[in-house]
Amino acid sequence: MTYGLHEVPQALLLKIAEQVGLSDLIRQMPRGLESSIGEMGTLLSGGEKQKIALARAILLKPKVLLLDETLNSLNAESEKMILKALFSSIPTIILISHRASTLQHMDRLFKLQRGQLFEVDISTQLDNDLALANRSELEICIPSF
């Protein structure tokens, strides 16, 4: 989480790890936060890598965060927990997703269709998304605050 960063308090790292669901992984590793995760994270699952990347985003506190299908390797419970942590830490998040479960946490929804971006009613869109299995439109979501 701290690659390239200096002097990050361990308490802060543990707090963020808890927020994104990494606490159990850290406890299981032989050296905790200091454990090796292999070259390019080869000792981690795809979901664990995603959680570390999202924890790093929370740690860096950007003014704007763009997430493009970032939560696709996570189960619904992890997704909800991480979205809550992101929304409470980062002021502006633009989230691109095709998952209806992700859209449920948003208050504004935009679609990019045939090169045009337009806002759609989120409640209507969620009903449609639950009924459709295949969609080609790109959805850009803005979280509720």
Secondary structure, DSSP 8 states (H G I E B T S, - for coil): --TT-----HHHHHHHHHHTT-HHHHHHSTTGGG----GGGTTS-HHHHHHHHHHHHHHH--SEEEEESTTTTS-HHHHHHHHHHHHHH-SEEEEEE--HHHHTTEEEEEEEETTEEEEE-HHHHHHHHHH-S----EEEEEE--
